[in-house]
Each structure stands twice: as C-alpha cells, then as structure tokens.
Amino acid sequence: MSPLADRFLQLAYDPGISPKDGGLPGLAVLKNVVNSINLFGIVAVVGALAVSLAVWAWGHHTGGHQAEANGKKGATVAAGAALGLGAANGIVAFFSALGSQVH
C-alpha cells in the first residue's frame, strides 16, 4: 500500500467514542450549572425585550425615528435570543443525533 492510502485508512479509523451518561463525577453539577445559566439568560432576555419595547413605543410616540428603529432591532434580537435559549437543548440533540449517523 502507498503512504497516501495508509493515511486515508488512518483517517477512516473508528475510535469507538460515544457519549456516556454518568461517566465522570460531577456531571449532575455541570448540568445544574448549565440549566442555571440558561435560566439567567432567559431572565435577561425578558428584561431586554421589555426595555426594547419601551424604547420602540417611546420613539414612536415622540417621533424619534432612530429610537423607534433601535427599539425594533432590540425586540427582534431579544426574540431571537429567546428562541435560541429555548431551543438550545433540542438543537444540540438534533445535531448530535445527526452526527452520530455519519459513517
């Protein structure tokens, strides 16, 4: 076999690694920390959305087009962040399952 063919065989080697629940100590603590970070993120997004909507309304009623546009942008970003935070677990699970199907 040529050295190039050996290299391709090494790249195709299956190391046999797969996620295992409970393999390391502290996994429950790590999950708890990540859940708490997600909760803080959602609470922050609620605050950001409230402020953005207030700026949007204030800009609209005072004729401040720049404030109105910034309020709209902030509300859109806050809504996107809420979507991402809420769907984070599902997105990771989806792509993890998709990645495990690659052979």
N, C-alpha and C positions, 0 to 999 in steps of 0.2 A: 504494500500500500504506500501511496505517496504521502509526504508530510502534510499536504493540504487536505487529503482525505482523512488523515488521523485527526486533524484539527476540527473538521466538521463532525466527526464522531464524538469528540470531546464536548463540543457544543450541544449535541443532542443527548448527552447523558442525563438520565433522570436521577436526581439526588434523593428522591423519595421523601421530600419535605412536605408536610401538610399541617395546617393549624390544629392544635390540640388544646382543648379546654382543660384548665387545671394543671398544665404542665409546669408552671412556675409558681412559687409562692407570691402572694401579693396581687394576684390577678383580680380578685374581688375589690381590693382597694383601688386599683387602677381604674376599673370600670366605674366605681363610685366617683372618683375624681373627674373622669371624662363626663359622666352624667351631670355632675355639678357645674362643670364648665359650660356644657350645653344649656343648662338652665339659666346661668348668669347671662349667657349670650342672648337667649330669648327675652329675658327681662330687659336687657339693654336695648334690644330691637324695639320692644314696646315703647320705651321711653323715646327712642329716636323717631319712631313713627308719630308719636304724639306731638313732639316738637316740630317735625316737618309739616304735619297737617296744620298746626297753629301758624307756622310761617306762611304756608300756602294761603290760608284764609286771610291772614293779616295783609299779605301782599295783594290779594285780590280786592279786598275792601278799601285799601288805601291807594290803589292804583300803582303800586310798586311792582312793576313787571319783573324786575330782577329777583325780588324776594319771592314772588309767586312762582317763577321758574325754579328757583332753588328749593322751594318747598315741594314742588312736584318731583324734582330729582331725588330729594331726600326720602320722600314717601315711596318712590319706586325702588330705591336702593334698600330701604328698610323692609319692604315687602319681599324683595329678592333674598335678603338675608334671612328673613323668617322662613321662607321656602327652603333655603339651603340647610338651615339648622334643623328644621323639622324632618327633612328628608335625608339627612346625613347618614343615618344608620341604614336606611333602605338602599341608598346609592352605593355605599360601601359593600353591602351584602350582595347587591346585584352584580357589581363588577368583580367581586371576589368569586362568586359562583361562575360568572362568565370566564374569568381567568382560569379557574380550575378545569374547565372543559377543553383548554388548549392542550394538544398533544403533539 
